Amino acid sequence: MTLFSSRSCIALLCSTMSFAASAYYPNQVYVHTGYGSFSTSGQQDDSWITQLGYSYALTPGMAIEVASFLNIADTDKIKSNATSQPVNADYHGGMLALRGEVPVMNRFYAYGKFGAAYSHTTYQEWQGSNQQSETLQGVRPYLAFGVKAPLSHNLLIGLETQYIVLPQEAKLNTLTLGLHFSY
């Protein structure tokens, strides 16, 4: 007799699937907005960031996501190391990530995302009466953690923190609140 008979394996598989199915929201469209902290070379400025995304469930606890983000309130102002003049930093981009999600206490869902973010960052600096502009773009790592709670059958509220690496050793840390619509 084996340690796991075929019946016990099927029972274990069914119980695991029913546990994971409680977190299953097949497709989601979401919008998040909130606080962003843009930092580069030891300098920091706060901003307002908005993210719009779509997730497609691969399994009950795993999804693939695509999203776009941008700072909407104003450009971030940092000081140039060379001239001590203010530098405006404007950024936007997109993300592709794999999200894993688990139910917590039959009410909340905790999730983590790991992927890549494409970002387009423009730095503008005034030197005398001339405006200097530098645009950098690239693909860098992306990491996020969050929790969601259902408000109704297909509407969830979420709180998320993200870490996005931008070009020129810049970083963007965010804390956003959003709505997820599942269908």
Contacts in CASP RR format, 6 or more apart in sequence:
PFRMAT RR
TARGET T0000
AUTHOR 0000-0000-0000
METHOD contacts of the structure
MODEL  1
MTLFSSRSCIALLCSTMSFAASAYYPNQVYVHTGYGSFSTSGQQDDSWIT
QLGYSYALTPGMAIEVASFLNIADTDKIKSNATSQPVNADYHGGMLALRG
EVPVMNRFYAYGKFGAAYSHTTYQEWQGSNQQSETLQGVRPYLAFGVKAP
LSHNLLIGLETQYIVLPQEAKLNTLTLGLHFSY
4 12 0 8 1.000
17 60 0 8 1.000
19 103 0 8 1.000
20 59 0 8 1.000
20 60 0 8 1.000
20 61 0 8 1.000
20 102 0 8 1.000
21 60 0 8 1.000
22 103 0 8 1.000
22 106 0 8 1.000
23 60 0 8 1.000
23 61 0 8 1.000
23 101 0 8 1.000
23 102 0 8 1.000
23 103 0 8 1.000
23 109 0 8 1.000
24 57 0 8 1.000
24 60 0 8 1.000
24 61 0 8 1.000
25 57 0 8 1.000
25 154 0 8 1.000
25 156 0 8 1.000
25 180 0 8 1.000
25 182 0 8 1.000
26 56 0 8 1.000
26 57 0 8 1.000
26 182 0 8 1.000
26 183 0 8 1.000
27 54 0 8 1.000
27 55 0 8 1.000
27 56 0 8 1.000
27 57 0 8 1.000
27 182 0 8 1.000
27 183 0 8 1.000
28 54 0 8 1.000
28 55 0 8 1.000
28 63 0 8 1.000
28 156 0 8 1.000
28 180 0 8 1.000
28 181 0 8 1.000
28 182 0 8 1.000
28 183 0 8 1.000
29 53 0 8 1.000
29 54 0 8 1.000
29 180 0 8 1.000
29 181 0 8 1.000
29 183 0 8 1.000
30 51 0 8 1.000
30 52 0 8 1.000
30 53 0 8 1.000
30 54 0 8 1.000
30 55 0 8 1.000
30 67 0 8 1.000
30 178 0 8 1.000
30 179 0 8 1.000
30 180 0 8 1.000
30 181 0 8 1.000
31 50 0 8 1.000
31 51 0 8 1.000
31 52 0 8 1.000
31 53 0 8 1.000
31 178 0 8 1.000
31 179 0 8 1.000
32 50 0 8 1.000
32 51 0 8 1.000
32 158 0 8 1.000
32 160 0 8 1.000
32 176 0 8 1.000
32 177 0 8 1.000
32 178 0 8 1.000
33 48 0 8 1.000
33 49 0 8 1.000
33 50 0 8 1.000
33 51 0 8 1.000
33 72 0 8 1.000
33 176 0 8 1.000
33 177 0 8 1.000
33 178 0 8 1.000
34 48 0 8 1.000
34 49 0 8 1.000
34 50 0 8 1.000
34 174 0 8 1.000
34 175 0 8 1.000
34 176 0 8 1.000
34 177 0 8 1.000
35 46 0 8 1.000
35 47 0 8 1.000
35 48 0 8 1.000
35 49 0 8 1.000
35 174 0 8 1.000
35 175 0 8 1.000
35 176 0 8 1.000
36 46 0 8 1.000
36 47 0 8 1.000
36 48 0 8 1.000
36 49 0 8 1.000
36 71 0 8 1.000
36 172 0 8 1.000
36 173 0 8 1.000
36 174 0 8 1.000
36 175 0 8 1.000
37 44 0 8 1.000
37 45 0 8 1.000
37 46 0 8 1.000
37 47 0 8 1.000
37 172 0 8 1.000
37 173 0 8 1.000
37 174 0 8 1.000
38 44 0 8 1.000
38 45 0 8 1.000
38 46 0 8 1.000
38 47 0 8 1.000
38 71 0 8 1.000
38 76 0 8 1.000
38 78 0 8 1.000
38 89 0 8 1.000
38 91 0 8 1.000
38 166 0 8 1.000
38 170 0 8 1.000
38 171 0 8 1.000
38 172 0 8 1.000
39 45 0 8 1.000
39 170 0 8 1.000
39 171 0 8 1.000
39 172 0 8 1.000
39 173 0 8 1.000
40 78 0 8 1.000
40 89 0 8 1.000
40 166 0 8 1.000
40 168 0 8 1.000
40 169 0 8 1.000
40 170 0 8 1.000
40 171 0 8 1.000
41 78 0 8 1.000
41 81 0 8 1.000
41 169 0 8 1.000
43 78 0 8 1.000
43 79 0 8 1.000
44 78 0 8 1.000
45 76 0 8 1.000
45 77 0 8 1.000
45 78 0 8 1.000
45 89 0 8 1.000
46 76 0 8 1.000
47 71 0 8 1.000
47 73 0 8 1.000
47 74 0 8 1.000
47 76 0 8 1.000
48 71 0 8 1.000
48 72 0 8 1.000
48 73 0 8 1.000
48 74 0 8 1.000
49 69 0 8 1.000
49 70 0 8 1.000
49 71 0 8 1.000
49 72 0 8 1.000
49 172 0 8 1.000
49 174 0 8 1.000
49 176 0 8 1.000
50 69 0 8 1.000
50 70 0 8 1.000
50 72 0 8 1.000
51 67 0 8 1.000
51 68 0 8 1.000
51 69 0 8 1.000
51 162 0 8 1.000
51 174 0 8 1.000
51 176 0 8 1.000
52 67 0 8 1.000
52 68 0 8 1.000
53 65 0 8 1.000
53 66 0 8 1.000
53 67 0 8 1.000
53 68 0 8 1.000
54 65 0 8 1.000
54 66 0 8 1.000
54 67 0 8 1.000
55 63 0 8 1.000
55 64 0 8 1.000
55 65 0 8 1.000
55 99 0 8 1.000
56 63 0 8 1.000
56 64 0 8 1.000
56 65 0 8 1.000
57 63 0 8 1.000
58 64 0 8 1.000
61 100 0 8 1.000
61 101 0 8 1.000
61 102 0 8 1.000
62 98 0 8 1.000
62 99 0 8 1.000
62 100 0 8 1.000
62 101 0 8 1.000
63 98 0 8 1.000
63 99 0 8 1.000
63 100 0 8 1.000
63 101 0 8 1.000
64 96 0 8 1.000
64 97 0 8 1.000
64 98 0 8 1.000
64 99 0 8 1.000
65 95 0 8 1.000
65 96 0 8 1.000
65 97 0 8 1.000
65 98 0 8 1.000
65 99 0 8 1.000
65 113 0 8 1.000
66 94 0 8 1.000
66 95 0 8 1.000
66 96 0 8 1.000
67 94 0 8 1.000
67 95 0 8 1.000
67 97 0 8 1.000
68 92 0 8 1.000
68 93 0 8 1.000
68 94 0 8 1.000
68 95 0 8 1.000
69 92 0 8 1.000
69 93 0 8 1.000
69 94 0 8 1.000
69 95 0 8 1.000
69 117 0 8 1.000
69 164 0 8 1.000
70 91 0 8 1.000
70 92 0 8 1.000
70 93 0 8 1.000
71 90 0 8 1.000
71 91 0 8 1.000
71 92 0 8 1.000
75 88 0 8 1.000
75 89 0 8 1.000
75 90 0 8 1.000
75 124 0 8 1.000
76 88 0 8 1.000
76 89 0 8 1.000
76 90 0 8 1.000
76 91 0 8 1.000
77 86 0 8 1.000
77 87 0 8 1.000
77 88 0 8 1.000
77 89 0 8 1.000
78 86 0 8 1.000
78 87 0 8 1.000
78 89 0 8 1.000
79 85 0 8 1.000
79 86 0 8 1.000
79 87 0 8 1.000
80 86 0 8 1.000
80 87 0 8 1.000
80 125 0 8 1.000
83 125 0 8 1.000
83 127 0 8 1.000
85 125 0 8 1.000
85 126 0 8 1.000
85 127 0 8 1.000
86 125 0 8 1.000
86 126 0 8 1.000
87 123 0 8 1.000
87 124 0 8 1.000
87 125 0 8 1.000
88 123 0 8 1.000
88 124 0 8 1.000
88 125 0 8 1.000
89 121 0 8 1.000
89 122 0 8 1.000
89 123 0 8 1.000
89 170 0 8 1.000
90 121 0 8 1.000
90 122 0 8 1.000
90 124 0 8 1.000
91 119 0 8 1.000
91 120 0 8 1.000
91 121 0 8 1.000
91 122 0 8 1.000
91 166 0 8 1.000
91 170 0 8 1.000
91 172 0 8 1.000
92 119 0 8 1.000
92 120 0 8 1.000
93 117 0 8 1.000
93 118 0 8 1.000
93 119 0 8 1.000
93 120 0 8 1.000
94 117 0 8 1.000
94 118 0 8 1.000
94 119 0 8 1.000
95 115 0 8 1.000
95 116 0 8 1.000
95 117 0 8 1.000
95 118 0 8 1.000
95 142 0 8 1.000
95 164 0 8 1.000
96 115 0 8 1.000
96 116 0 8 1.000
97 113 0 8 1.000
97 114 0 8 1.000
97 115 0 8 1.000
97 116 0 8 1.000
97 142 0 8 1.000
97 144 0 8 1.000
98 113 0 8 1.000
98 114 0 8 1.000
98 115 0 8 1.000
99 111 0 8 1.000
99 112 0 8 1.000
99 113 0 8 1.000
100 111 0 8 1.000
100 112 0 8 1.000
100 113 0 8 1.000
101 109 0 8 1.000
101 110 0 8 1.000
101 111 0 8 1.000
101 112 0 8 1.000
101 148 0 8 1.000
102 109 0 8 1.000
102 110 0 8 1.000
102 111 0 8 1.000
103 109 0 8 1.000
104 110 0 8 1.000
104 147 0 8 1.000
107 149 0 8 1.000
107 150 0 8 1.000
108 147 0 8 1.000
108 148 0 8 1.000
108 149 0 8 1.000
109 147 0 8 1.000
109 148 0 8 1.000
109 149 0 8 1.000
109 156 0 8 1.000
110 145 0 8 1.000
110 146 0 8 1.000
110 147 0 8 1.000
111 145 0 8 1.000
111 146 0 8 1.000
111 147 0 8 1.000
111 148 0 8 1.000
112 144 0 8 1.000
112 145 0 8 1.000
112 146 0 8 1.000
113 142 0 8 1.000
113 143 0 8 1.000
113 144 0 8 1.000
113 145 0 8 1.000
114 141 0 8 1.000
114 142 0 8 1.000
114 143 0 8 1.000
115 141 0 8 1.000
115 142 0 8 1.000
115 143 0 8 1.000
116 139 0 8 1.000
116 140 0 8 1.000
116 141 0 8 1.000
116 142 0 8 1.000
117 139 0 8 1.000
117 140 0 8 1.000
117 141 0 8 1.000
117 142 0 8 1.000
117 164 0 8 1.000
117 165 0 8 1.000
118 137 0 8 1.000
118 138 0 8 1.000
118 139 0 8 1.000
119 137 0 8 1.000
119 138 0 8 1.000
119 140 0 8 1.000
119 164 0 8 1.000
119 166 0 8 1.000
119 167 0 8 1.000
120 135 0 8 1.000
120 136 0 8 1.000
120 137 0 8 1.000
120 138 0 8 1.000
121 135 0 8 1.000
121 136 0 8 1.000
121 137 0 8 1.000
121 166 0 8 1.000
121 167 0 8 1.000
121 168 0 8 1.000
121 170 0 8 1.000
122 133 0 8 1.000
122 134 0 8 1.000
122 135 0 8 1.000
122 136 0 8 1.000
123 133 0 8 1.000
123 134 0 8 1.000
123 135 0 8 1.000
123 136 0 8 1.000
123 168 0 8 1.000
124 131 0 8 1.000
124 132 0 8 1.000
124 133 0 8 1.000
125 131 0 8 1.000
125 132 0 8 1.000
125 133 0 8 1.000
126 132 0 8 1.000
136 166 0 8 1.000
136 167 0 8 1.000
136 168 0 8 1.000
137 167 0 8 1.000
138 167 0 8 1.000
140 164 0 8 1.000
140 165 0 8 1.000
140 166 0 8 1.000
140 167 0 8 1.000
141 165 0 8 1.000
142 162 0 8 1.000
142 163 0 8 1.000
142 164 0 8 1.000
142 165 0 8 1.000
143 162 0 8 1.000
143 163 0 8 1.000
144 160 0 8 1.000
144 161 0 8 1.000
144 162 0 8 1.000
144 163 0 8 1.000
145 160 0 8 1.000
145 161 0 8 1.000
146 158 0 8 1.000
146 159 0 8 1.000
146 160 0 8 1.000
146 161 0 8 1.000
147 158 0 8 1.000
147 159 0 8 1.000
147 160 0 8 1.000
148 156 0 8 1.000
148 157 0 8 1.000
148 158 0 8 1.000
148 159 0 8 1.000
148 180 0 8 1.000
149 156 0 8 1.000
149 157 0 8 1.000
149 158 0 8 1.000
150 156 0 8 1.000
151 157 0 8 1.000
154 181 0 8 1.000
154 182 0 8 1.000
154 183 0 8 1.000
155 179 0 8 1.000
155 180 0 8 1.000
155 181 0 8 1.000
155 182 0 8 1.000
156 179 0 8 1.000
156 180 0 8 1.000
156 182 0 8 1.000
157 177 0 8 1.000
157 178 0 8 1.000
157 179 0 8 1.000
157 180 0 8 1.000
158 177 0 8 1.000
158 178 0 8 1.000
158 179 0 8 1.000
158 180 0 8 1.000
159 175 0 8 1.000
159 176 0 8 1.000
159 177 0 8 1.000
159 178 0 8 1.000
160 174 0 8 1.000
160 175 0 8 1.000
160 176 0 8 1.000
160 178 0 8 1.000
161 173 0 8 1.000
161 174 0 8 1.000
161 175 0 8 1.000
161 176 0 8 1.000
162 172 0 8 1.000
162 173 0 8 1.000
162 174 0 8 1.000
162 176 0 8 1.000
163 171 0 8 1.000
163 172 0 8 1.000
163 173 0 8 1.000
164 171 0 8 1.000
164 172 0 8 1.000
164 173 0 8 1.000
164 174 0 8 1.000
165 171 0 8 1.000
165 172 0 8 1.000
166 172 0 8 1.000
END
